[in-house]
Amino acid sequence: MKDKKLVSGKIEFDLLSNALDSLHHAIDHLAPLGEEPRAHDYKRAILDVAHSVELLLKHRLQQEHPALIWKNVEKYPSLDAPTVTVDEAIVRLDSICGMKISTEDRAAINASKRLRNSIQHFRISVSEKEAKIAIGKMLAFILDFSERQLGHSIRRELRNDDRLQDLLAIYEFYKEYYGKIEAEMRSREKWTDPCPECDLPAFDLFTGVCEVCGHVGAID
């Protein structure tokens, strides 16, 4: 996603572009040019990834009906009225949209939310490993959710921007995403092998192209 330019002096992001902007900020901090991430990078990545998840959940509600984003739907579209929390969005996605967030993903979202709240309202004390696991799970959720539920392939955009490789280099993300890709391929009954480039089980044996990283290879 390219940086949005000002049009007629306005700063304007819709829900999806706002979510993608925060995601890219997170990746910038997780893969700073020529450097290893430092404490402030993980802090910013936690905030940005949590923000991206919240907006993507609301974007899915908006696809069902814009009023569903508001805590009290009769207040739509007042910008002075509160919108739903992450927990409320998940409940509405289940009860109204028939879309269930898995127990594992809900646990990951809650863990990320707790870290975000600590940063925003008090203090944070967490190991680098714990931060990487929380961020990795949320990044895997973002890419999987956008593909399955939004009809928008963030992973394709990241691949085109060469940012997907930055994420795949993060083991905690790679591990979580591997499981989601494997499940996705099974659900689509695709004949795949591990990709020789990214090692994810997404190398399509019919097309000879990896659906994740885009690697093109020979078909045996």
Backbone hydrogen bonds, N-H to C=O, Kabsch-Sander energy under -0.5 kcal/mol:
donor,donor_aa,acceptor,acceptor_aa,energy
7,V,10,K,-1.0
8,S,6,L,-0.5
10,K,7,V,-1.6
12,E,10,K,-0.7
18,N,14,D,-2.5
19,A,15,L,-2.2
20,L,16,L,-2.5
21,D,17,S,-2.1
22,S,18,N,-1.9
23,L,19,A,-2.1
24,H,20,L,-2.5
25,H,21,D,-2.0
26,A,22,S,-2.1
27,I,23,L,-2.2
28,D,24,H,-2.3
29,H,25,H,-1.6
30,L,26,A,-2.1
31,A,27,I,-2.1
35,E,32,P,-2.0
41,D,38,R,-0.7
42,Y,38,R,-1.9
43,K,39,A,-2.1
44,R,40,H,-2.3
45,A,41,D,-2.5
46,I,42,Y,-2.5
47,L,43,K,-1.9
48,D,44,R,-2.8
49,V,45,A,-2.8
50,A,46,I,-2.2
51,H,47,L,-2.1
52,S,48,D,-2.4
53,V,49,V,-2.3
54,E,50,A,-2.1
55,L,51,H,-2.2
56,L,52,S,-2.2
57,L,53,V,-2.2
58,K,54,E,-1.9
59,H,55,L,-2.3
60,R,56,L,-1.9
61,L,57,L,-1.7
62,Q,58,K,-2.7
63,Q,59,H,-1.8
64,E,60,R,-1.0
64,E,61,L,-0.6
65,H,61,L,-2.7
68,L,65,H,-1.7
69,I,66,P,-1.5
70,W,67,A,-1.4
71,K,82,P,-2.1
72,N,82,P,-0.5
73,V,71,K,-0.6
75,K,72,N,-2.7
76,Y,73,V,-1.4
78,S,75,K,-3.0
81,A,78,S,-0.8
84,V,69,I,-3.0
89,A,85,T,-2.4
90,I,86,V,-2.2
91,V,87,D,-2.0
92,R,88,E,-2.3
93,L,89,A,-2.4
94,D,90,I,-1.7
95,S,91,V,-3.0
96,I,92,R,-2.6
97,C,92,R,-1.4
98,G,94,D,-0.7
99,M,93,L,-3.0
100,K,98,G,-0.6
102,S,100,K,-0.5
106,R,102,S,-2.7
107,A,103,T,-2.1
108,A,104,E,-1.9
109,I,105,D,-2.7
110,N,106,R,-2.5
111,A,107,A,-2.1
112,S,108,A,-2.3
113,K,109,I,-2.4
114,R,110,N,-2.2
115,L,111,A,-1.8
116,R,112,S,-2.4
117,N,113,K,-2.7
118,S,114,R,-2.1
119,I,115,L,-2.0
120,Q,116,R,-2.7
121,H,117,N,-2.4
122,F,118,S,-2.0
131,A,127,S,-2.4
132,K,128,E,-2.6
133,I,129,K,-2.3
134,A,130,E,-2.4
135,I,131,A,-2.7
136,G,132,K,-3.0
137,K,133,I,-2.3
138,M,134,A,-1.7
139,L,135,I,-2.6
140,A,136,G,-2.2
141,F,137,K,-2.1
142,I,138,M,-2.6
143,L,139,L,-2.1
144,D,140,A,-2.2
145,F,141,F,-3.4
146,S,142,I,-2.3
147,E,143,L,-1.4
148,R,144,D,-2.5
149,Q,145,F,-2.9
150,L,145,F,-0.9
150,L,146,S,-0.6
151,G,146,S,-0.5
152,H,146,S,-2.3
154,I,152,H,-1.3
157,E,153,S,-1.5
158,L,154,I,-2.7
159,R,155,R,-2.2
160,N,156,R,-2.3
161,D,157,E,-1.7
162,D,159,R,-1.1
163,R,158,L,-2.5
164,L,158,L,-1.5
167,L,163,R,-1.5
168,L,164,L,-2.7
169,A,165,Q,-1.1
170,I,167,L,-2.2
171,Y,169,A,-0.8
173,F,170,I,-0.7
174,Y,170,I,-2.7
175,K,171,Y,-3.0
176,E,172,E,-1.3
177,Y,173,F,-3.0
178,Y,174,Y,-2.3
179,G,175,K,-1.2
180,K,176,E,-1.4
181,I,177,Y,-2.8
182,E,178,Y,-2.4
183,A,179,G,-1.9
184,E,180,K,-2.4
185,M,181,I,-2.7
186,R,182,E,-1.9
187,S,183,A,-2.3
188,R,184,E,-1.5
189,E,186,R,-1.3
190,K,185,M,-2.1
192,T,190,K,-0.9
193,D,203,F,-1.6
195,C,200,L,-2.7
199,D,195,C,-1.7
202,A,200,L,-2.6
203,F,193,D,-2.2
204,D,202,A,-0.9
204,D,209,V,-2.0
205,L,191,W,-2.6
208,G,204,D,-2.7
210,C,215,H,-2.6
211,E,202,A,-2.5
214,G,210,C,-1.2
217,G,208,G,-2.6
217,G,215,H,-0.5
220,D,218,A,-0.5
